[in-house]
Structure formats: C-alpha cells, structure tokens
Amino acid sequence: MTEIDMKSFDGIIGSLTPMSGEVINWTSPTDPDRALQFRAGGHADVERAVSAAGRAASLWHRLAPSERRMAMLRWGDAIEAAAERIGMLDCVDMGKPIAVAMMEACVAAHIVRWYAQTIDKACGEVIASSREAISLSLRVPYGVVGAMVSWNYPSINAAMKVGPALAAGNGMVLKPSEISPRSAILIGTLAEEAGIPVGLLSVLPGGATTGAALCSNPGVAMLAFTGSTQTGRSVAKLAAERLVPAIIEAGGKNAIVVLDDMTDYQGIAIDAVAEAYANSGQLCVARSKILVPSDRIDQFADALVAAAANFLPGDPLDPNTKFGPLASKAHSDRIRSAVDMALDRGEQVIRDGRPVRHDMLHHSLTVVRADDPTSPILRDEYFGPILAVVPYDGISDAVRLAGLGGYGLAMTLWTGELARANMLRQELCVGHLKIKSVAGQDSATGLALPLEPAGQSGYGIEFGVDALSSYSRRMAVEQIGCLAPLDP
C-alpha cells in the first residue's frame, strides 16, 4: 500500500493552505486508537476562497470548450492514478473498506471525465424573431458555487458536485464533511496539477460553522448540498434569504414494495438486503423498509434473516472486506438507540445486528418486524443498517406505508405485471423508481440517468446531462438593429 501522510489536513485555496477556524477532533473507525485533528476553514478562509474562485471562474468560462474539456480529462486521469491514495484516506477517515474506497475513487474519476465530455456539447437556442433581429436563449454559469457534501461517499460526493459545476463554467468552494475531508482535499490538489486554473476549486474542511459561512457569503451565487434533511432545510433557508438557487439532495426513508404476484422470497430477500446494507446502511438511497403482503410476512421475514447472515462487516484494511464499520462511535450509538426504542415499543427484532461490545462499530443488518404504522422505524431515517419488514393489505395500504415520513428519494417495486406497475407509478412521489421482476440484475445505466428527489428528500437535478442545467441559468439575448440592412 502507498504510505499516506496522516498529518495532511490543510485546505486548498489555490494551493494547500493552513486553515484558521476551529479545531475539530475525531477518531478513526478503522483504527480507534488513532485520534485525528485539524483546523476547519474559518470566515476569513471562506472569504479568500470565494474571491479566488470568482476570479478564476471569470477566466475559466471564457476558455475555449476544448481547452476546458482537456483540462478536466487530465484531472480525471490524475484522480484515477491516485485511487490508492484516495482510497486509503477514506478507509482511515470513515471506515470504508479499502478495496471499495479505491473503486469509488475510480468512479469519481469517471464522473469528472464524463462531465468533461459534455463541455463541447452544450447548446443554446435560436428563437424565432423578425428579419432584422436575432433572439437567443443561452445557458451561462452562475459564477461561484458553494457546495457541501456528506461523509458517506467522500470521493464520489465531491465529484458529483465539482464535475457538472465546473463543466458548466463555474468555480466552486467545496466543504467536505468534517468526518472525511482528506480525499476531497487530495482531489482538489490534483485539479491544480492537471491544469485547472488556480483558485477555481477550493476545498475547505469544516463543520457547521464553515458551512454557514459559505452559505452566507455574498460572493456565492449558488448552493449545492448533499446530507441530512435537517441540515438541508437550514441550507435551503439560507439560500432563500439571499435569493440564490440551490440543489438540496437530502435524506430518504426508501421502501421496497413487493406485490402479490412475486413469490421468489429468497431472491428478493438477497436483493433487499443488498439494497439495505450497501455501505453498511450509510446511504441516502438505502432501502430501509420492505412492504410485503400480510399473508406472506413470515416467509419474507425468514428469507431476510437468512440473507442477512451472508452480509457481514470486516476489517476495512483487508482487501477482501466488502462492508466496514460505521463511521463513528456517535453514529453507532444512534443505531443502537433506534433498535432499543423498537424493543421498548414491543416490536419484534428478528435479527439483531448490533455488536456485543458498545465500543465496537461493526454492525451487521438488524431486521425488525414492524406492524404498527405509527412506529418511528417506518418514518425516521436512521442512515444505518436497520431494515423494517412491514405487512400491508392492498395496494392503497402499501402506497400509504411507503410514503410515511414524507420523503421522496427512491423506491423499489417488485412485480412482473407492467400494467400494475405503471398504474402504481402514478401514485408515487419519488425521484427514482426501480421496477424489478428478476432478482440479481440491475440496469447498469451509469451516469446518464438524471435524478431529482421529491418531498422531504430535496430538489434539483443531479446526474445526466440535465445536471448541467442545475449549475447554469438562462440568459435571453435579443440583437436588434445590429445587422446590416437587408434588401427589400
């Protein structure tokens, strides 16, 4: 493995720069004996970063599209070449298994290159007008985007913001989570090395204070956020106060709905556990409740327990490990408390995935049978490895139970009857609906499919070419009398 400098905690404002904000401490879930500490970006750091990004953006969007495309392609190549270093940082910072973290670094590189290839394909429109005029509708960048991302997929979350934002011609000040900041910092240093203009991307580690300073800075023309619904509301409020646009990709209480024509209990259970336990359950689109016909609840419950036994956490430094510990002791305690609350309410915990010792962070999947529709386990997002199995009676009951909590991020619908699926689709308020009838298969769509959450899960388009429209605004241009007179 490549040796990593474990003391590299500077942020990036043009280049590696010591930060001036509060001191933040946390403990590595991969090595609990390792205490980590850094200074967050302060108000002065935010001001310098926004100013630098504004100056660089005014030059960046004036470059020829081919120049910007080539710079971002080089940057993507540099990220992939550094995948081992990036992966080790995420492994140590938040406990992601090393092989998974390296793979995700390669995905981040792919995202940057994918959006690089869109730069010279963006088009405006010519609108019908008089013979003496030309009317145009153009897409232009906002300027400086302030972005805040969560800790669960550090390199991918960073790339999801910087890729389309820079491709659209903006500069960016990125605040990674205080739990997992260093992979984003490394990705930022690689941008400058690849020829991205100095200052176009600044990376400031920090917590709520840094985020608030970024949201409130008058030089920030747009906000982009990935994280919890509670924090997303705060970001949206700050954006509204300044009348700047925002993308909010927040939490979800995502359901799997199994219709009564499906009888492959084992296959569906394996897929359901995979969707619930991805990234050890620390995923906004993780499926955290599965709704099944009430007369089949026992068969599905048994199948889920059997499937979960094959999804177990391990040492994140072991290249063969697929699932690691939870990202922090505080997060592990929240999951423990949620299961305790279910037990106190008399709900049946049919598989308890909590580790025996409270200082251990390696949770497997907990499966809870939830018959009471008022149960918090059906409504609240825990962002961890808890799956509720829920009986329903009739389609309308399933739709109601699926929507408890008011989120609208994602859902999986199991049925082989397309007509029923399309009728049900019209009653659902979700950003991403996956309809399946065969276990063990997926669409492999990649980045091309645009996604937009609904309800308490946020708003704004990410992924696909449509993401470029999220990071740009319309400008109407009318050229009147600027043309040489036409012969009658």
N, C-alpha and C positions, 0 to 999 in steps of 0.2 A: 504494500500500500504506500501511496505518496505521503510523506511526512507533512503535516499541516501545522502552520504556526498558530497555536491556540491562543495567542495574545493579540491577534489582529482584529481589533474592534473599532478602528476608525471608520467614520463615514466617508462619503465621497461628495465633495463639492468641487468639481473639476478634476480633482485628484484626491488620493487618500488624505483626510483632514481630521485632526483630533476634534471631538465634539465638546460642547461647553455646557450641556444640560445636566440633568440629574443623574446620579449613579444608580444603575439597575443591576441587581444581583439575581441570579437563578442557578439552579443545579441541573447538570446534565442527566437526563433519564437513562442514558447509555452507561454513564459512569457516575453513580450517585456520590462518590467521594470527590468529584471534581466540582468545585464552586467556580462559576463564571461571573464576570463583572465587566461592565462597560459604561461609558457615559453616553447618554442619549443626546440627540440633537436638540439644542435649545432654540429660543426665539431668534437669537442672532444668527444661528446656523441656518434656520429656515429662511430668514430674510436673504442671506447671501446665496443660498441655493436657488431660491426663486428668481433672484436677479440674474444669476448666471444662466439659468435655463431660459429666461426670457431673451437675453442677448444671443444665446446660441440658436434658439428657435427662429429668430428673425433671419438668421443666415441659412439655417437648415432647410426651411421650406422653399427657399429661393434656389437651392441647388437643383440641377437637372435631375429628373426622376431616376435616370440610370445611375447617377452618382450615389444617390441615397440608397438605391436598391443594392448596389455593390457593397457599400459600407455595412449595411445590415446583414448581407450574406456573409461577409467576413466575420462579423460579430457572432453570428450563429455558429459558424465553423469553430471559432475560438471557444465558445461555450461547450460544444461537444468535445473538443480536445481536452477541456478541463473537467470533464464529467467526474473523474475520480476524486479530484479535489473538492468539487461542489458537493458530491455525494457524501464525502466524509464529514463535511461541515454540518450538513443536515442530519446525518446519523448521530453526531455528538450533541448537536443543539437540541433536537426534539425527538430523538429515538427512532428515526426512520431506519429500517433495515438497509444496510449498506448497498446491497445489490439493487434494491428498489430505488434508493436515492440516486444511484448512478444512472439508472434507466430514466428516472424523472428529469435528470439534468439533460439527457439527450432529447427528451420531449420538449424541454424548454428551448433547446437549440432549434428544434424543428419548428416551434411556434414562431421564433424570431425570423427564421428563413422563410416560412410560409407567408408571413406578412410582408417581408421584403419583396416577395414576388408579386404582391398586389400593388406596389407603388406605381409602376408604369402602366397600370390597367385601370386607374381611376379616371372617370369621365364626368364631365358636366353635361348640360343640356342646352340646346338652342331652341328658344321658344318663338312661335310664330309672331311676326310683327310687321310693321309697314315696310315698304321697299327702301325707305331712307334710314331704317334703324336696324339694329341687331340687339336682340334681347337674350341674355344668357342666364342660366342658373348654375352656379359653381359651388363646389364644396371647398371650404377653406378651413385651416386649422384654428383651434381656439387660442392657442398660444402656449401657456404653461398649464399642465395638468398636475394636480396634486393627487397622488394615489396612495392608498393604504391597503395592505394585504394581510391575510391571516397566516398562522404559523403551520398549518397542517400540510400544505404542499408548497414549501418555500420557493423553490426554483420555478415551478410551473406557474404559481400565482404571480410571481414577478413578471415572467414572460408574457402572461395573458394581458397584463396592463401595458408594459413597455412596447410590445410588438405592434399592436394596432395604433397606439398613440403616436409613436414615432413614425410609423408608416404614413399616417395621416398628416404629418408635418409639424407635430407639436414637440415641445420639450416636456420633461417630466421631472418632478421631485417625488421619489418613491420612499414611503415609510414601511419597511418590513416590520413584522411583529417583533416585539422585544424578546420573544422566546426563541426565535430562529432567524436572526438578522444576517448572518455572515455569508450565506450563499448568495443573497441578493447583492451584498457589498462586492463579492468577488465578480459576479456577473457585471456589475457596474464598472469595475476596473477593466474588465475585458472589452467593454464598449469603447473606451478611450483608446486602448491598444489596437483595436480593429479599425480605427479611423473615424468613429463617431465624434462629432465636434465636442471639444472640451466644454463641460458645463451643461450639455444638452440633457444629460441624465445625472441627477444627483440622488444619492441613496443615504437617507438619514435614519439610523436605528432609533427606536424610542417607543414609549408607551402613549398613554392618553394625552399627556401634556404636549408632546411633539405633534401628535395628530391634530389636536385642537389648534395649535399654532399654524399648522399647514392649512387647515380648513379656513381659518380666519384671515390668512394673508391676502391683501388686496391684489397682489400680482398673480394669484392663482385664478385662472379663468374657467376651470372645470375641475370637478372632483370625481374620483373613481374609487370604489370601496368594495372589498371582499371581507366578510367577517360576520359577526353575530347580528341578529335583528336589532337587539338593544342598541348596539353601537351604530348600526346602520341608520336608525332613527335619528341619533344625535348628529351624524354626518349630514343627513338629509335636511335637518333643521338649520344647520349652519349654512348649507348651500342655499336654502330658501331665503335666509336672512340677507344674503348677498346677491340673490337673483342670479346665481350661476348654475349651469346644468350639472347633473350628477348621474352616475351609474351606481346603483346600490345592489350588490349581489350578497344577500343576507342568508339567514338560516332556512331550515326546512324540517317539516315533520312528514317525511315522504312515505307513502303507503305502497304496498303490493296488494293488489286486489285479484283474487283467484275466483273466476266464475265457475259455475257448477258443471260446465262441460269438461273441465280439466281433472284428470284422475292420476296423473303421474306424480304422486306425492313425493317420491324420493328425488326425482329430477328437479321439481320445482323447489323443494327444500334446499337442495345444494345451491341452486342459483340464488335463492332468497338469502341464505347465509352469506354467500359471496357478496351480495349487494349490501347486506347489513354490516359486515365485518371488514369491508375494504378499508385499508389504512387504520386498522384496529377500531373501526367505527367512527373515526375522526374525519368526517367528510360531510359537507353540506348536503349532498345528494344521496347519502346513505339511506337505505330503506330501513326505517325503524319500527314499522308495524306491518303485519301481514294479515289481511282480512280474508277469511275463508268461510264457506258455507257452514252454518252451525251444526249440520248433521255430519260434518267431516272434521270437526275441530280436533278430535282425538288422534285421527290418523295423521293430520298435518303436524300436530304438536310432537308426536313421536318421531316423525321424519325430520323435523327441525333439530331436535335434540341429537339424533344420530348424526346428522350432517355437521352440526357444530363441533362435534368431537374431533373432526378432521381439520379444523381451522384453529391452530394453536400458536401462541406467541413464542418467540425465542430470543436469543442473543442478537441484537441488531448488528453486531460486528461480524457475525457468522454469515458468509456469502450465501448460505442455503436458507437463511431465515426469510420468511415472507411477511410476517407480522411482528411488530415490535411492541415495546411498552407504550403506555400512554405518555403524553408529552410532559407531564409534570405531576408532582405529588398533589397539588391543589385540584387538578382535573381528575385524578384518580379518586380523590376523596368525594368529589361531586358525584361520580358514578356510584361509588359505594352508598352514598346517602340516598340516591334515587332508588336503588334496589331495597335499601332498608325501608324507605317510605312505602314501596309496593307491599313489602311483607307486613308492615304495620297496618295497611289497609285491608289485609286479608287476601291479597291477590296471590296466586299460586306461582311461585318461582320454580319452574320445572327444570331449569338448568341455571345454576349459579356459577358464573364465570369469574367471580372475583378471586384474586389470590388470597391465600390464607393469611399471610402477614400483611399488615397495613402499610408497611414501608415498601412493599413490592408494587410495581406499576404494571406488571404483565397480566392484563385481563384477557380472558377469552370471552366468547359471546355468552351473555346472560339472556335467557329466554323466559318471558313472563306471560302467563295466560291472563288476559285482561277482559273480563266480561262486563265490567262496569263502564259505561260510556263517559262517566264523569271523572274517570281516573286521569291524573296528570300524565301518566305514561302514554296516553293516547293523544295528548295535546302538546306537551312540552318537548322542546328539543334538548336532548342531553349531550349531543355531539360525542357519543361514545358507544361502546359495544353492548347495547341493550335492544332486544327485539321483542316487541309485543305481538302475540298471536291472538287474533280477535275474531270471534264468531259474528256472522251477520245473517239476517233473514231478509232476503230480497235485495234487488239492485238498489232501490232508493235508500235502504239502510246502509248498504256498502258505500254509496256516494257520501252520505252524511258522515259516517265514521271516518272516511278517508279525509274529509275536509276539516275535521276537528283541529283547532289550533289556528286556523286562518292562514296557514302557509300555502304557497303555490309554486313550489320549485320543481318537483319531479314525482313521477309515479310509474309503476309497472303494472300493466294489466295483462292477466293470463286468460286467454280464450282462443279457441280455434274458429270462432264464429265472427267473421269480419263485420257482418251487418250489425250485430250486437255491439261490437267494439266501437263502430262509428257512431251509433246512437248514444252510447255512453260517453264518448269523447265530447259531445256537445254539452254535456252537463258538468264537465270538469273544468276547474280553473287551475291549470298547472302550466309551467313553462316548457316542460319536457315530458312527453308521454311515450313510454315504451310499451308496445303491444307485442306479446310473445305467445307462441303456442308450442315451441320446441325448446327443451332445456339444453343448456350448454352451448348456445350460439348467440352471437351478437352481430350488430350491423357493421362494425368497423368503419363508421362514417368518417372518423377523424375530425379535423378542424372545420370542415366545410359547412357543418350544420349550425346555423345561428341559434342561440338560446337566449330567452328572455324570461325572467321569473315573473310571478304574479303574486297578488296578495301581500302578506307579511314577509315574503321572501325577497321583495325589492322590485327594481325596474331597471330597464336599459339592456341593450343587446350586447352580448359577447359572443365570440367565435364567428367564423364565417366572414365573408367579405362585408356583410352588413355591419360588423363591428366597426369598420372604418367610419360609418355614418354616425356612430356614437361619439367618436372623437373629432368630429368636424361639424361645421354649421353651414347652412345655406347662405350664399350671397347672391342677390339678384343684381344684374348689371344690364343697364339699358344704354346703348350707344345711339344717340340721336343727333343727326346733322353732322356727324364726324366723318361721313363718307363723301367721296367725290360725287357731284350731282349726276344723276342718271339721265340719259337721253330720253325724251318722251316717247 
